Amino acid sequence: MRRILAILPIIISTTGCIDKPWNNPNPTAKAGEIVYYSSFSLRPKHLDPARSYSTDEGLFVDQIYEPPLQYHYLKRPYELIPLTLESMPRETYLDANGKVLPSTAATDSIAYTRYTLTLKKGIQYQPHPAFAKNEDGQYLYHFDSEHEGRQYTTLYDFEETGTKQLTARDYVYQIKRMADPKNLSPIKSLLETYIVEFSDLNKQIKFSRENLKDKNSWIDLEDFNIAGLNIVNDYTYEITINGLYPQFKYWLAMRFFSPLPKEADRFYHNPGFKKKNISLDWYPVGTAAFMLTKNDPNSEMVLERNPNFHEERFPSVSESSKFYRFSEKKLPFIDKAIFRLEKEALPLFTKFSQGYYDRSGETHANIGSHSFDQVFSFGADGIELTPDMQEKNIQLEQDEKPAIYYTGFNMLDPVVGGYDEKSRKLRQAISIAYNDQEYVDIFANGQGKEAHSPIPPGIPGYQEGVKGYNPIVFDWEQDRPIRKSIDYAKELLAKAGYPNGRDEKTGKPLVLYIDMSASSSSSTPILDWKRKQFEKIGIQLEFRITDYNRFKEKVRQGNTQIFSWGWLADYPDPENFLFLLYGPNSSAKCACDSVNNTNYDNPEFNALYEKIKVMENSPKRLKLIEKMVEISRIDAPWIFGYTPQEFYLNNQWVSNNKRHGVAGNLLKYTHIDPEIREKNQMKYNQPNIAPLIAGTGLFFALIIPAATAYRRRQKETI
Amino acid sequence: MLSYIIRRTLYAIPILIGVNILTFVLFFVINSPDDMARAHLGDKYITEEDIDNWKIQKGYDKPLFINSSESGFDKFSETIFFNNSLKLFVFDFGQADDGRNITADIKQRMWPSLAFALPNFIVGLVINICVALLVIMFRGTKLDQTAVAIFVSLLSISYLFYIIVGQYFFAKTWKLVPISGYLPSEPWKFLILPILIGVISGIGQGARLYRTFFLEEAGKDYARTARAKGVTEIQLLFKHILPNALIPILTGVVVVIPILFMGALVMESFFGIPGLGSYMLDAIRSQDFAIVRSMVFIGSVLYIIGLILTDISYTWADPRVRLS
């Protein structure tokens, strides 16, 4: 025992001399390779750009595929710029006979809008076996039978790869893929509304498939043609849409409109490949800065630099900009990105604070109640990083997504719905009592901003300060909006026919119902908080809790009374928020999954929406939007809720952390300094083996007396 | 013995059909094919036609059990139940709702599950038996009473508590091992902590149970005779008491062995082990019936194998037992 105690200090002192941390969860990088380490929390379901829609999938898909347009990384408000195009698409207006109209033509005379897109030359696809050819120019791996491809079980089994140049044909092919019922594209119905004859294309492909022996086998989509899609030459194509829809250009920056070469589609339809998971949903093929080299959604996804990536440079900035050292530098800045699956928040945050993840999150900041106190403290200037975080020089970046979380009133409901003065006053009274800022402070760690209209910050039509506050719910005092008093809300309630929260005719207390799904009702404090908001003005609140499927069904059928919902915009235009209140988009009206879940239907609002929908952003349009916002405040179909403002944390060796609310293709801008990372990982992760030694000591301390007792017992005699 | 195994295997068929029907009914009581389609297609811009398309693609466009529009045997065969369940019996699990091959996924994920579950099981079993025997050695003393109190305390603490405390101290504070994750190239680095937690959290229940088995044996005549003949206490415990107490131990242990393939739901989830436990959990969350059905089927098959193995192990542990 004495010997053990004697060597203890030596063992403890040696713990400071390790050359590699013991707790490093990351694989060892090759020498000289710049690797970015991060995480993902949801297993991606689809990597096919015709199918993939979620932000989580965008973490991978958006780094691999290149739609024709992208958002400028640094400019705000958000600005579209060409990505694979030589210049922005040319818009041409046509009348019903297909005759070209001047750009000043009256809106109602425009029957079609044609977008002409011209590609940059020389863009190549990533190396891929789909493009590999033999000496005769025949594709090596396009098989006609399962037998031919039997030896290949993953994409990495193919010895040869090839590439090809990006052409207009590939973009058109991908748009046609979205009409193929087999691909189950989530925006098929939307495209049917806009692209000329798109629904005919869907019918043609459907008909062809029905006549096939194997309904899922390959069909050459180049054999199908419609008026809405036209290939002018190898580098130019045209999309013609019905009427006027200026927001269409935003869709051209989304992954759905990425190119997909026919060769790749044919390759992935090789007989038997689907059974082996060799599919486009599993192995994407694109032209962007990165290519997927490992797809193991159960644990790890790896993106590596595409060796054929065309030249793209960091935006040009002035010397005074903090981005100056990257100005016009060639992209991307990293060689590899390793994303590890992290489902639990605590391990994720621990790995970040140990320096093993470069950022706290990608699509979610992951700063929840478990870690908030470790990251933030409340100082004299409000919220600030804790000394520990400051010592580590952690960089904080705020993300304002174009999103809103609101509480909706079902306008078809006999109690809270309707458009008469009384029902309006009831909703307004509840809007005053229901303090969403309090909700954000308590339950979202202050990571959100109380909303005053359906339009969140960063979107044209959003206004700050006195111009943007909601006068129905707030008063403007001391340069800030102050929520109207509960007494005033009670007055409104009395005028609505419920003095002191009782029906003036029957004398019965007013009982309202919030419909919610079981998962969102799991937090008792939140339910209590909601109940208290209604109790402030004497209204009793009950919860109608069902499983998520039934909840959605109730929303669809208009059988709710009050419910909470959220919306993340597809593109940064007010139209993508105001359409949530457009009457014809009512879910109950179509008994379908539509976007207007409150079933709000105000003819004046609808007429204004129809106008702004076809207008480009201009002072005139903003004026109309202002009017629409005002109507929505008075009618109060929503308690406007809050817009999320998440704080993302970045370790000190990561640069270009600026968040973009809409764009997903940001990995190419990320810059890492691996030397600083290595140094800090060593510093943060010195193992402490003293508890191990203490534990061993304790074990012996227990064993020795037991052994002695046993020995004594064995020697005992009767 | 062979005829016994064949008979038990044949008995398994109606059990598996019953399990299948039960899983099917329970799943579809909660989720209709329309709900499943909506869950997979998302909330935005979805039409009834899209939902119908999805159902056709995935084979959910047919009636659940009986197809009244068909005649003869097709009334039963042209249904979701028939089409989806029959293939399971030839271990054709088909595709998950996101299009991925379930068999390929299972083959990939069973290894991390085994890498955790097997050592956790073996080390846990050995330690539980040793601790229980050690306690028996001091039966009736204060040490015995203290040990029982510790066992009860250990089994009263939630499994999650062990995980959180283990991760906090070993990975976060002392930085001895990674807090979570799994690399096939160096799995032990990631498995030490979950195995340690799994073993410690299991000692309370396991050692307490085995102590009871051993205690009963320790008071029997053969033990007293052995002691009288001068056998040491350690020899008595390991050579005489342990083999005689094996039957009740095997009853609880052997049945678990095949199910080790299925992984550990909570442990895999918290430690980021990409095994079958987390696969099942994800499938339930995403309403993927194809995976749920396959995993329940495999679980049932393995459980039945476990029961047969248990019976066989009795013949090994006690030569008097004969299977007929």
Interface residues (C-beta under 8 A of the other chain):
Chain A: P21 W22 N23 N24 P25 P27 R43 K45 H46 Y53 S54 P181 K182 L184 P186 I187 K188 S189 L190 K274 K275 K276 N277 S279 D281 W282 D296 N298 S299 R340 L341 E342 K343 E344 L346 P347 T350 K351 Q354 D547 N549 K552 D570 C592 D593 V595 N685 Q686 P687 N688 I689 P691 L692 A706 A709 Y710 R713 Q714
Chain B: I30 N31 S32 D35 R38 A39 H40 L41 G42 D43 K44 Y45 I46 T47 E48 E49 D50 N53 W54 Q57 Q95 D98 G99 R100 N101 A104 D105 Q108 R109 P112 L134 M137 F138 L143 I164 Q167 F169 A171 K172 T173 W174 K175 L176 V177 P178 I179 S180 G181 Y182 L183 S185 K189 F190 T232 E233 S269 F270 F271 G272 P274 S278 Y279 D282 S286
